[in-house]
Amino acid sequence: MTNPFSLAGKVALVSGAGKGLGRAVALGLARAGAKVMVCARTLADVEATAKAIGATGGDAIARRCDITRSADCHAVVEATLDHYGRLDIAVANAATESMGSAEAMTDAMWDACLATELTGYFRLAVAAARPMLAQRHGAVVMFTANSSVVGYRNLAATAAAKGGVDQIVRNCAVEWGDRNVRINSVNCGYTDHLPPEGDVNPGEGDLEEEIRRTTPLQRRGRIEEFVNAAIFLASDAASFITGHNLMVDGGYTIK
């Protein structure tokens, strides 16, 4: 019997794959059996990711890609098709440093955040979906956050981008479903892999105590837990799931 969670024989594209969550996702997809195109703005970073995948017996290639540029998104998809002959999975993952109060948010900070975390995600998804729609099979996974549905201090730009991505997921699911292309999001909660700019605190007290108090599972998420969610949504085990925003946050958003 075929394992529906296996990605053997599939080809995946992962953006923002040079470090952090994106790198972990690329490694996870490869362990599940996928061949992987890893891309990010810094070529050296994704070359290191591809090398790490190869060292574990996987198959990966690296390309530079700035997802804010449509031409880059289409070029990396074409490079994937040229090398592997198909594309079955696309994972949109990238982030910017955009923390700050709403009144202190500069135009440049706002524009940079939405260019990458909203418009860039959309451009990559559309570029990747084209060959999937033609072959009438594929899965797109977008990494967002639970800030798409709950309020945090100092996160207005990021939250706006995440909420927009969730809506892209719902609308593209309606458009692409008749051609068997699924699109979903993984909405992360507090994680143990902190971004370079630090973390957000919804209250005024100790953040770790706040997380324990407000999260039913009483802890931060481990990076592999977010990776596993993406693997699931990319796999045939999720073949009847599309347009869904999967909250992977220990129950934080149900409080």
C-alpha positions as CSV (number, residue, x, y, z in Angstrom):
1,M,0.0,0.0,0.0
2,T,1.3,3.4,-0.9
3,N,2.2,5.7,2.0
4,P,0.1,8.9,1.5
5,F,2.6,10.9,3.6
6,S,5.5,10.0,1.3
7,L,6.8,12.6,-1.1
8,A,8.8,10.1,-3.2
9,G,8.8,11.0,-6.8
10,K,7.7,14.6,-6.2
11,V,9.6,17.8,-6.9
12,A,9.3,20.7,-4.5
13,L,10.3,24.4,-4.6
14,V,11.0,26.2,-1.3
15,S,11.6,29.9,-1.1
16,G,13.5,31.5,1.8
17,A,15.3,28.2,2.1
18,G,18.7,29.6,3.1
19,K,18.2,29.6,6.9
20,G,15.7,29.1,9.7
21,L,12.3,27.6,9.0
22,G,12.8,27.6,5.2
23,R,16.0,25.6,5.4
24,A,14.3,23.2,7.9
25,V,11.3,22.8,5.5
26,A,13.6,22.0,2.6
27,L,15.5,19.4,4.6
28,G,12.2,17.9,5.8
29,L,10.7,17.6,2.3
30,A,13.9,15.9,1.1
31,R,13.7,13.4,4.0
32,A,10.2,12.7,3.0
33,G,11.4,11.8,-0.5
34,A,11.1,15.0,-2.6
35,K,13.7,16.4,-4.9
36,V,14.0,20.1,-3.9
37,M,14.8,23.4,-5.6
38,V,15.9,25.7,-2.8
39,C,15.9,29.5,-3.4
40,A,16.5,32.7,-1.6
41,R,18.0,36.2,-2.1
42,T,21.4,35.0,-0.9
43,L,22.8,32.3,-3.1
44,A,25.5,31.2,-0.7
45,D,22.8,30.3,1.9
46,V,20.7,28.1,-0.3
47,E,23.8,26.5,-1.8
48,A,24.6,25.4,1.8
49,T,21.1,24.1,2.2
50,A,21.4,22.1,-1.0
51,K,24.7,20.7,0.1
52,A,23.2,19.7,3.4
53,I,20.4,17.9,1.6
54,G,22.9,16.1,-0.6
55,A,24.9,15.0,2.4
56,T,21.9,13.1,3.7
57,G,21.4,11.4,0.4
58,G,18.8,13.8,-1.0
59,D,18.6,15.6,-4.3
60,A,18.6,19.4,-4.3
61,I,19.7,22.3,-6.4
62,A,20.0,26.0,-5.5
63,R,19.1,29.2,-7.3
64,R,19.0,32.9,-6.3
65,C,15.5,34.3,-6.3
66,D,13.9,37.5,-5.0
67,I,10.2,36.7,-4.7
68,T,9.3,40.4,-4.9
69,R,10.3,40.2,-8.6
70,S,7.9,38.3,-10.9
71,A,10.7,37.6,-13.3
72,D,12.7,35.9,-10.6
73,C,9.7,33.8,-9.6
74,H,9.1,32.6,-13.1
75,A,12.8,32.0,-13.7
76,V,13.2,29.7,-10.7
77,V,10.1,27.8,-11.7
78,E,11.5,27.4,-15.2
79,A,14.9,26.3,-13.8
80,T,13.1,23.6,-11.7
81,L,11.2,22.3,-14.7
82,D,14.4,22.3,-16.8
83,H,16.3,20.3,-14.2
84,Y,13.7,18.0,-12.8
85,G,11.0,18.0,-15.6
86,R,8.1,18.8,-13.3
87,L,7.0,20.7,-10.2
88,D,4.6,19.2,-7.7
89,I,5.0,21.3,-4.5
90,A,5.8,24.9,-3.8
91,V,6.4,26.4,-0.4
92,A,6.4,30.1,0.1
93,N,8.5,31.2,3.1
94,A,10.3,34.5,3.6
95,A,10.3,37.2,6.2
96,T,11.3,40.8,6.7
97,E,12.3,42.8,9.8
98,S,9.2,44.9,10.2
99,M,8.5,45.0,14.0
100,G,7.5,48.3,15.4
101,S,4.5,50.3,16.6
102,A,1.9,51.3,14.0
103,E,2.6,55.0,14.6
104,A,6.4,54.5,14.2
105,M,6.0,52.4,11.0
106,T,7.8,54.1,8.1
107,D,6.6,53.8,4.5
108,A,9.8,51.9,3.7
109,M,9.2,49.3,6.4
110,W,5.5,48.9,5.5
111,D,6.3,48.6,1.7
112,A,9.2,46.1,2.3
113,C,7.1,43.9,4.5
114,L,4.1,43.6,2.1
115,A,6.4,43.4,-1.0
116,T,7.9,40.2,0.4
117,E,5.4,38.6,2.8
118,L,2.2,39.3,0.7
119,T,3.0,40.3,-2.9
120,G,6.0,38.0,-3.1
121,Y,4.1,35.0,-1.8
122,F,1.4,35.7,-4.4
123,R,3.8,36.0,-7.2
124,L,5.7,32.8,-6.3
125,A,2.4,30.9,-5.9
126,V,1.1,32.0,-9.2
127,A,4.3,31.2,-11.0
128,A,4.5,27.7,-9.4
129,A,0.8,27.0,-10.0
130,R,1.0,27.4,-13.8
131,P,2.8,24.1,-14.5
132,M,0.8,22.4,-11.7
133,L,-2.5,23.5,-13.4
134,A,-1.2,22.2,-16.7
135,Q,-0.4,18.8,-15.2
136,R,-3.7,19.0,-13.1
137,H,-1.9,18.1,-9.9
138,G,0.0,20.1,-7.3
139,A,0.1,21.6,-3.8
140,V,1.1,25.1,-2.7
141,V,1.9,25.8,1.0
142,M,2.2,29.3,2.3
143,F,3.9,30.0,5.7
144,T,2.0,32.6,7.6
145,A,1.3,33.2,11.3
146,N,-1.5,33.3,13.8
147,S,-1.1,37.1,13.8
148,S,-3.4,36.8,10.7
149,V,-6.4,36.3,13.1
150,V,-5.3,37.7,16.5
151,G,-3.8,41.1,17.5
152,Y,-0.2,41.6,18.7
153,R,1.7,44.7,19.7
154,N,4.2,46.1,17.2
155,L,3.2,43.7,14.4
156,A,0.8,45.7,12.2
157,A,2.6,45.3,8.9
158,T,3.4,41.6,9.3
159,A,-0.2,40.9,10.5
160,A,-1.6,42.7,7.5
161,A,0.6,40.6,5.2
162,K,-0.3,37.3,6.9
163,G,-4.1,38.1,6.8
164,G,-3.7,38.9,3.1
165,V,-2.0,35.6,2.4
166,D,-4.7,33.7,4.2
167,Q,-7.2,35.4,1.9
168,I,-5.1,34.5,-1.2
169,V,-5.2,30.9,-0.1
170,R,-8.9,30.9,0.1
171,N,-9.4,32.6,-3.3
172,C,-6.8,30.6,-5.2
173,A,-8.3,27.4,-3.7
174,V,-11.6,28.3,-5.4
175,E,-9.9,29.2,-8.7
176,W,-7.6,26.1,-8.9
177,G,-9.6,23.4,-7.3
178,D,-11.2,22.2,-10.6
179,R,-7.7,21.4,-11.9
180,N,-6.7,19.5,-8.7
181,V,-4.2,22.1,-7.4
182,R,-4.5,22.6,-3.7
183,I,-3.3,25.6,-1.7
184,N,-3.1,25.9,2.1
185,S,-1.3,27.9,4.7
186,V,0.6,26.9,7.9
187,N,-0.1,29.6,10.5
188,C,2.6,29.4,13.1
189,G,2.4,30.5,16.7
190,Y,5.2,31.2,19.1
191,T,8.3,29.2,18.0
192,D,11.6,28.2,19.5
193,H,13.4,29.5,16.4
194,L,13.3,33.2,17.1
195,P,13.6,35.7,14.2
196,P,16.6,38.1,14.2
197,E,14.5,41.0,15.3
198,G,13.3,39.1,18.4
199,D,9.8,38.2,19.4
200,V,6.5,39.9,20.1
201,N,4.9,40.2,23.5
202,P,1.1,40.5,23.6
203,G,1.1,41.8,27.2
204,E,3.3,43.7,29.6
205,G,4.8,40.9,31.7
206,D,7.3,38.1,31.2
207,L,6.8,36.7,27.7
208,E,7.6,33.0,28.5
209,E,5.1,33.0,31.4
210,E,2.6,34.7,29.1
211,I,3.1,31.9,26.5
212,R,2.6,29.2,29.1
213,R,-0.5,30.9,30.4
214,T,-2.2,31.6,27.1
215,T,-1.2,28.6,25.1
216,P,-3.2,25.4,26.0
217,L,-0.1,23.2,25.3
218,Q,1.9,25.6,27.5
219,R,5.0,25.9,25.4
220,R,6.5,27.2,22.2
221,G,6.4,25.2,19.0
222,R,9.4,23.2,17.9
223,I,10.6,23.9,14.4
224,E,10.0,20.3,13.3
225,E,6.3,20.7,14.2
226,F,5.9,23.4,11.7
227,V,7.9,21.4,9.1
228,N,5.7,18.4,9.7
229,A,2.6,20.4,9.1
230,A,4.0,21.6,5.7
231,I,4.9,18.1,4.7
232,F,1.4,16.9,5.6
233,L,-0.3,19.6,3.5
234,A,2.1,19.0,0.6
235,S,1.4,15.2,0.6
236,D,-1.4,13.1,-0.7
237,A,-2.5,12.5,2.8
238,A,-4.1,16.0,2.5
239,S,-5.6,15.4,-0.9
240,F,-9.0,16.7,0.2
241,I,-7.8,19.7,2.0
242,T,-7.6,23.1,0.2
243,G,-8.2,26.7,1.1
244,H,-7.4,25.9,4.7
245,N,-5.4,28.1,7.2
246,L,-3.9,25.5,9.6
247,M,-3.2,27.1,13.0
248,V,-0.1,25.4,14.3
249,D,0.1,27.3,17.6
250,G,-0.5,25.0,20.5
251,G,-4.1,26.2,20.7
252,Y,-3.2,29.9,21.2
253,T,-5.9,31.2,18.9
254,I,-8.8,29.2,20.6
255,K,-8.4,31.0,23.9
